[in-house]
């Protein structure tokens, strides 16, 4: 009674006040007064994503997103050291990852591994410790929270590298010391026992930029899932596992994998017009195009293109690039896409991952690992919000059967 269902898919529902990321899908036209007109469309804690991609690193931006300001040198050193230090996992977690089949999807492994971690850290579990575990004014509880943040960001790369290697029947590699976050990640995936092995610095940097671009993006489906799940005061490992599951789908983080599968299915550029026609007849979806908020362009897609140029100089161009360009060109001038304001989104970065040699089904993992940062930023903000957490429990409009009496099975027709 008194309820209205009018917002399927939350097109126009704001569920929280947030200070983390601001995105403007209409290219600057509706920025709050304090931003000049020329401000780019995505800002993390007020800093334009282009500036961060150029000058910052994934871990520095992680600190910014989670704690609200750019770290001082010493704050950054502590954060980086803690995150990298917590990359090491208990040997049981390695055993858990090893128990998956060789052909398991790595997102299934990663999602499960995050949930598995929750069984270790009872100090972060409000069900076990009492409901008011995290509170803004309590230093000890903030320290407990920080520790889970270090652990989750640090272990994300380790678990992802395990998910990668288990399918190749290879042993796991202990996180190295002295490398950057992405350097350590590449090391854990690629190292085959060679002496003095270090990842290619250009690829390491490119991956860092892509991680930074993926770190947070406002209340997308997975961040919302983390908040919805976290609102029951479950431990952060379970909330992050839920976010990971949400990201897995092809309309969200699975889109970077879907883009490449789509390009492979199209094959040569001359097949693009037929594919576009199939999309217009709704027989196919143009993966990597469209966005709930961006209606002109996705500012991250320009940085992805620049990063691709740098990576291709090392790896050579991907054979699907020409098909991707033909598809892009055809869609950008076709009335169907213009009318619906559909432009390329960030998921075309799958071409870079392919050139770098990552297997196709690993691409969503390369989205999930950096997005752990954004999920944690939103989770932390909600846990510490004024007035405490309110459980997210929406209502529905019931449209099912009226009241009726139970019929025993033998009397049913
Ligand atoms: N190909 C063909 N038609 C599309 C596409 C597409 N990729 N995206 C939207 N449309 C159509 C849609 O059918 C609808 O048409 P109509 O008004 O005639 O019914 C119209 O455009 C409006 O789209 P919508 O479905 O209402 O948009 P949405 O905000 O609900 O969905 C989206 C956004 C990203 C799920 C959707 O654009 C999509 O499915 N894109 C392909 C998958 C993809 O690339 N996902 C990654 C998103 S960006 C990274 C991330 O956050 O994960």
Boltz pocket constraint, residues with backbone or C-beta under 6 A from the ligand:
constraints:
  - pocket:
      binder: B
      contacts: [[A, 9], [A, 220], [A, 250], [A, 251], [A, 252], [A, 253], [A, 255], [A, 279], [A, 284], [A, 285], [A, 286], [A, 287], [A, 288], [A, 289], [A, 290], [A, 291], [A, 292], [A, 293], [A, 340], [A, 342], [A, 345], [A, 346], [A, 347]]
      max_distance: 6.0
